[in-house]
């Protein structure tokens, strides 16, 4: 008995492919039949209302708000707004490496961690010392300078 040249699986896959092709062609014809011809420009225009929502009706000119350009903030506020009257701060040494000559001080008021280098020390410091210091901006951020141990 001779085998057929095409197996049953091949025949089924071909049937499925043909069915999908016919369905695709049918959907294409439906889209062509239902397509709107010549949509006017006025139907395509979209407006933005006073709340920023997109609508099909033009906005009411009486609800227009005037915005001052100087009031718009795009970035972070300037640091000049947070100027302190007394430049000396108090903090606690959280880490200090004597061999490498640097460490960090935690400001008691703002809980900010500030870098300290051995060149900025007046008195020698070690971990858990309470210190008073001033802050200067370095290349990579704030640095503690004029660091003194406080009892």
N, C-alpha and C positions, 0 to 999 in steps of 0.2 A: 504494500500500500504506500503510495507516494504522499509526501508531506506537501502541504500547500506552500506557496512561495512566501506568503505573508502570514505571520502568526496572528492569533486572535488579539493580542495586546496592541500590535501595530495597527490593526484595523480599528480598534477602539480609539486609539490616540488620533488617528486620522479623522474619525468621525467627530471627536471633540474639537479639533482644530477647525474643521469645516463649520461646525455649529458656532464657534466663537467668531469666525470671520463673518458669517451671516448676521449675527447679532450686532456686530460692530458696524456693518454696512447699514443695517436697519436704524441704529441710533443716529448715524450720520445723516440719513435721509430725514429723520424726524427733526433734527436740529435745523436743517435747511428749510423745512416747511414752516417751522415756528419762528424763524429769525425775523426780527423787526427790521424793516427797511427804512433807512433815512431818519434816524432819531434826530430831533432838532437840537440845536446848541443850548437852548433854554432848558431842555429836559436834562442835559448833562451837567449843568452848573450846580455846584454845591456851595453853601454858605456856612460860615462859622458864627454861632450866636454869641451873646455876651458871656456865656459860661464856658465857651470853648467847644461846644458840641456841634457836630455837622448837621445841618438842616437843609431842606429844599426851599425854604422861604428866606428872602433877604432879611438882614438884621434891622431892628428898629433903631433909627438914628437918635432917638431921644434917650436910649439906654447906653449910649456911648460913654465910656469913662476915659478921662485924660490921665496918663501915667507920666510922672516925672522920670526922666532918664537917670537922674542921680540916685533915685531910690532903688533902682534895680541892682541887686547883688548877685554876681555870677560866681564869685570865688569865696574863699575864706576871708573873714573879717581881718582887718589890719591889726597887727600886734600893738599898735600905738594906743588902742582902746583900753588895754590892760596894764597901763603903766602904774607901778607901785610907788608910793611915797618914800618908803624906806627900802633902799636897795639891799640891805643885809637880810638874809633869811636864816632860819634855824632848821636843822635837819639831823638825821641819824645816818651814820655810815653803814650801809648794808653789805658792802663788799669792798675789800681793798687788798691788792696783791702787791706786797713789798718788793718782790723780785722784779716784777714788770713795771711797777710804778704807776699804776692806775687803779681806779675803783669807781664806786657809785654811791651817791648820797641821796636818800629819800627825803624830800622836802616835807616838813611836818604839816604845813598849811595845805598845799595842793596835792600831796602824795605823789608828786612827780619825781621820777628817778633822773638824777643829773650826774653826768660824767665828771670825774675829778682826776687830774693828773698830778704827779708828784711836784711838777713845776709850779702849781697853783697853791701849794701848802705853805702856811706860815709855821704851824706846829705839826710834828709827826702825828699821824692818825692810825687807828686800827679799827677793825670791825666793831660795831655797836657803840662807838663813841658818839656823843652828842656834839655837834659842831655848829658854828655860825659861818656863813659864807656869802659871797656875792656871785651873781650869774652874769656871764658874758657869752655872747654868741660866738661859737667857733665855726670852723668849716663844715662840720657835720652836725651841729646843733648846739644846745646850751652846755656850757662848761662852768664848773664851780671854780672860783678863784678866791684868793685871800681867805683860805680856810683856816679857822682857829678852833681849837678844842674848847668846849664850854662845860663847866662843872654843873 
